[in-house]
Amino acid sequence: LLKTQIKSSPENRQSNRQNPEITGQAHQSTVLRSLHLIRTRTAEGRELAKKRGIKMGRPQRITEKQKVQILKRRSEGQTLYEIAKDYDIVPSTVLRIVNKSSAPIA
């Protein structure tokens, strides 16, 4: 060996891999860019759907016509439980419908 040559050792060998810290930062940057694109595209799609009249969220189980019937039955004195059983809903849903209505219940 010449004195100018450096002995090959694991510490002195150059790896084909980049510095893991730099690789991690590059990956993080790519992930953040992808998340930004996903959020942007999702927001744009949501806005287009709203403009077309598409409703977002969970569909209603009780129609407006059924809500009117529920209010009428409650004003006639039927219990929350009886009404809920007929519409296959829980009594708290009936109570919420009643409380949201502006019509006073006798």
C-alpha positions in Angstrom: 0.0 0.0 0.0 1.1 3.5 -0.7 1.0 5.9 2.1 -1.4 8.1 0.1 -3.9 5.4 -0.4 -6.6 5.0 2.3 -7.4 1.6 3.5 -10.9 0.4 2.5 -13.1 0.3 5.6 -16.8 0.6 6.2 -16.4 4.1 7.6 -14.5 5.3 4.5 -16.5 3.6 1.8 -18.9 5.7 -0.1 -22.4 4.2 -0.2 -24.6 4.3 -3.2 -27.4 5.5 -0.9 -27.9 9.1 -0.2 -27.7 10.5 3.3 -30.8 9.0 5.0 -31.7 12.4 6.5 -31.8 14.0 3.1 -33.8 11.1 1.7 -36.3 11.5 4.5 -36.6 15.2 3.9 -37.2 14.7 0.2 -39.8 12.0 1.0 -41.5 14.3 3.5 -41.6 17.1 0.9 -43.2 14.8 -1.7 -45.8 13.6 0.8 -46.7 17.1 1.8 -47.0 18.2 -1.9 -49.3 15.1 -2.6 -51.5 15.9 0.5 -51.8 19.5 -0.7 -52.9 18.3 -4.2 -55.4 15.9 -2.7 -57.0 18.5 -0.4 -57.2 21.1 -3.3 -58.8 18.6 -5.7 -61.2 17.3 -3.1 -62.3 20.9 -2.2 -62.7 21.7 -5.9 -64.8 18.5 -6.5 -67.0 19.3 -3.5 -67.7 22.8 -4.7 -68.6 21.5 -8.2 -70.9 18.9 -6.7 -72.7 21.6 -4.5 -73.2 23.8 -7.6 -74.8 20.8 -9.4 -77.2 20.4 -6.4 -75.7 17.3 -4.9 -76.3 17.1 -1.2 -73.4 16.2 1.0 -73.6 14.1 4.2 -75.7 11.3 5.4 -79.1 10.9 3.7 -82.2 11.7 5.8 -84.2 8.7 7.1 -87.3 10.7 7.6 -88.9 12.7 4.8 -90.5 16.1 5.2 -94.0 14.4 4.8 -93.2 12.0 7.6 -92.0 14.8 9.8 -95.4 16.5 9.4 -97.1 13.2 10.3 -94.9 12.8 13.3 -95.7 16.3 14.5 -99.4 15.6 14.0 -99.3 12.3 15.9 -97.4 13.9 18.8 -99.9 16.8 19.0 -102.6 14.1 19.3 -100.9 12.8 22.4 -99.0 9.7 21.1 -95.8 8.9 23.0 -92.3 9.3 21.5 -91.8 5.6 21.8 -95.0 4.7 19.8 -94.2 7.1 17.0 -90.5 6.0 16.9 -91.5 2.3 16.7 -93.8 2.9 13.7 -91.0 4.8 11.8 -88.2 2.5 12.9 -86.3 5.3 14.5 -85.3 6.0 18.1 -87.5 8.1 20.4 -84.7 10.8 20.6 -85.0 11.4 16.8 -88.8 12.0 17.3 -88.0 14.4 20.1 -85.5 16.2 18.0 -88.1 16.6 15.1 -90.6 17.9 17.6 -88.2 20.3 19.2 -87.0 21.7 15.8 -90.6 22.4 14.7 -91.8 25.9 15.3 -95.4 24.8 15.8 -96.4 24.5 19.5 -97.5 21.1 20.6 -100.7 20.8 22.8 
